[in-house]
Amino acid sequence: MKKVAFYTLGCKLNYAETSTISRMFEQKGYLKVSFDERPDIFIINTCSVTENADKKCKKLVREAKKISPNGFVAIIGCYAQLKPKEISEISGVDAVLGAAEKFRLLELLDDFSVQQEARVFASGIQEAQEFHQAFSMHDRTRTFLKVQDGCNYGCAFCTIPLARGKSRSERIDNVLESARQIAATEVKEVVLTGVNIGDFGIQDGKRKEHFIDLIRALDKVSGIDRFRISSIEPNLLTNEAISFVASSERFVPHFHIPLQSGSNTLLRKMGRRYLRELYQDRVEKIKTLMPHCSIGADVIVGFPGETEERFLETYEFLKNLPVSYLHVFTFSERANTRAAEMEDVVPMNVRNQRSKMLRILSEKKKRAFYEENLGKTFQVLFEEDIEDGKMHGFTENYIRVRAKYDPVLINEIKTVTLTEINEKGTVEVWEPEHEVQVHG
Ligand code: SF4
């Protein structure tokens, strides 16, 4: 039996796809092992957004060759689509597969025999038109279910449309079928995943369905306790979807809404499809209907043209907005993007300084969000995430909870009351029989 190992860099979508590809291997009789168990085949699923994607990829190839000198190394994923030739020249790489080819790995590489030269299967991104179903199965607690791929937007800083192609989606009835399969595995939480999931519903280049119909249909699938919407563009987050989540028992009160900048000048320059007023309106709408809802925001600092004044606009905007946490990205120039050619470049030390300021703001906002929720009762889904005799879990509104380890709690949803925040910024809470802590 041949042994195969997988390594994933990047986002939830990549995890979902690696997981699905690994099940394809298992169905063909391969044994899935970890990276250090001397596999015969290594599959590395790469990301184009990751800083130093090239260095990370090279390092993983070197490690793979150290573990199994005669092992076969295949590189797939976004970086493979963007730089197939460059990757094929890395010593130790045996195959590179692009976006349209990665799900055909078993068929294209057949016996995985190492040849003189790396084999490259990477057609132009316009060929990536099919939608491939995927969901992750790495533990019993949570799964990432891919419902959409690609993006038709052209944000000035982004390489994802070049790496993943046009927006396309699974059909609702097929998503429901996957959800039923997931429900049969005892998984408690499904995270809907895609590149631009608010754009769900495009099939063969035409809009056939809508995101709101997807979430309404999923809500009726029995056997899954929670659905979480991973990240959704503010201009695609409709009142209807917000109201639906507010009334749903299973779609949890948590949104992640990319902002990127609080300056309208920069939003226009970035090619985003909304202005700060719309963003504010979405957040206020959510908070009116769900005061306890967690809202995360992505922000980019150091985009070309981000003057001190414009940065402070972003800072003040976020400070005054009831968002619960930030994901801060320091702008870096990516090849073949419009932003890479723009003038008014922000020096790296300024970018880093601004990033630090927003990270501190994020901590403050998170703490304020925890404080607001003290004394309230939530449902925690405990995970098999154990550290120093403690285990972790998340409330429906994305507060991380720590409890004394008890194997009986793993993959169980328990009611807890958040009681106090200690000096480390962690919150002590009590659950009927177990002492638990919430922490940042
Ligand atoms: S919406 Fe913009 S940032 Fe998001 S994937 Fe599409 S192009 Fe990239």
Residues whose N, C-alpha, C, O or C-beta is under 5 A from the ligand:
A	BS01	SF4	C151 Y153 G154 C155 C158 I160 V195
